[in-house]
Amino acid sequence: MGTRLNWLRAAVLGANDGVVSTAGLVVGVAGATESRSALLTAGLAGLLAGSLSMAAGEYVSVSTQRDSEEAALALEREELATTPQAELDELTGLLQDRGISHHLAREVAEQLTERDALGAHARVELGIDPEELANPWHAAWASFVSFTVGALLPLLAIVLPPNHWRLPVTVVSVLIALVGCGWISARLGGASARPAVLRNTAGGAIAMAVTYAVGVLLGAAGV
């Protein structure tokens, strides 16, 4: 359940990034031009660049984490092969540190070592589950999909309505989406929803206001 919640939280944050970054981009362009093709081109470019960047970043980050986990497991495997008694003593001490008496900790350490020495040390000493190492491809695809889904909302909101409705529809739809993302992320983390929602919507509103102002200035300057 903890693993699923972490993935879900990452997906929500990825979607939130897609909403905010794409909304800022298309609203900025809308401040400079009313061309539907320019808005669509900019929005699609931002969507693809953002989703691919998120996917690549997650892949590199999680690959580094997995490499570190595999290196730690390899070292632990070597220590178990060369100094098994010292490793048994170490596992006993770790269990004692968790509040287990020495006699019981020794008995538990011996039984765990007989059953799966590497797994026992990985979980107790390293905090790693050898059967559930981080998967960089899962992280990359999750980030790509969640960012794309989030980015589609402001993109469609800016290109589908008539000219005079574009900005109001985009701003309202983005703010509603950010309220939802803030509420879900807060609930997943067990935190109060109100501060998370306020931070999320305020950040999105500021991003859109700033980029729109820059777009208007550039459009007025004929850039």
Beta strands, then each sheet from edge to edge (+ up, - down):
end
